[in-house]
Amino acid sequence: MILKIANTWADWLVENGASSDDHEIYTYGAECMLNELFSDILLIITAMMFHKTFEMILWMLFFTPLRIHLGGMHASSHLKCMLSSILLSYLCIFSYPLVEIPALMGIILIVSFFIVYKIAPVVHPNHPVSENRMSQMRMRALVIIIIEIILTCIAYEYFSEKVAGMATVSLFSVCLLAMMGKFSALYK
C-alpha cells in the first residue's frame, strides 16, 4: 500500500514538472515519509489506548532527531518497521522506571555518548552517502546527543525523574539500533 501511494505521488510530481529521471528518488522519499507518518500515527493511537501518550511523545522527541542522524538497523519491510517501532517504543515506555536511579542514568548516558562518538553515523549499505554527508551526519549526531544529554540532566534536576528516565531509555534505544546496524553490516 505504501509503495503504491509513493509511486502515485512520484507520478504526480513528474506530471507536474519534476524530472522523470528522479522518479525513483521521489518514490523512495515518499515511501520513507509515509512509513514514518503511518508509524507515528500508529504509535500515538496505541499510546492513547494505554494512557501513555505523554511517554510516547517524549520517547519520539528524544528518539527521532538522534535516529535520523545516527542511523542504524532497519527492518526489511514497512510492516516489520512499524511493528518493531511499536515494540521498541513500548519496551522503552514500560522500562524507563528501572533507570531512574541517578548513577544508572548517568552510566547509560555516558555509554550512549561513547557509542555515538565511536560509530556515528551508521548508514544502510543499500543507501551509501558521500564522505561529506557522512561527516555532516556525524557532527549532527554528536551535537544532538550532547544537547539531549544536557536536556535529560536538566529534566532530572528541575522537572521530573520520569522525564529524565524516559529520555535516557530513548537515547539508549537509538544507540542499540545503531550498534545492531553496525554489526549486521559487518557480518554481511
Secondary structure as GFF3:
##gff-version 3
##sequence-region A 1 188
A	DSSP	alpha_helix	2	15	.	.	.	ID=ss1
A	DSSP	three_ten_helix	20	22	.	.	.	ID=ss2
A	DSSP	alpha_helix	23	49	.	.	.	ID=ss3
A	DSSP	alpha_helix	53	70	.	.	.	ID=ss4
A	DSSP	alpha_helix	78	95	.	.	.	ID=ss5
A	DSSP	three_ten_helix	96	99	.	.	.	ID=ss6
A	DSSP	alpha_helix	102	119	.	.	.	ID=ss7
A	DSSP	alpha_helix	131	154	.	.	.	ID=ss8
A	DSSP	pi_helix	155	159	.	.	.	ID=ss9
A	DSSP	alpha_helix	161	186	.	.	.	ID=ss10
###
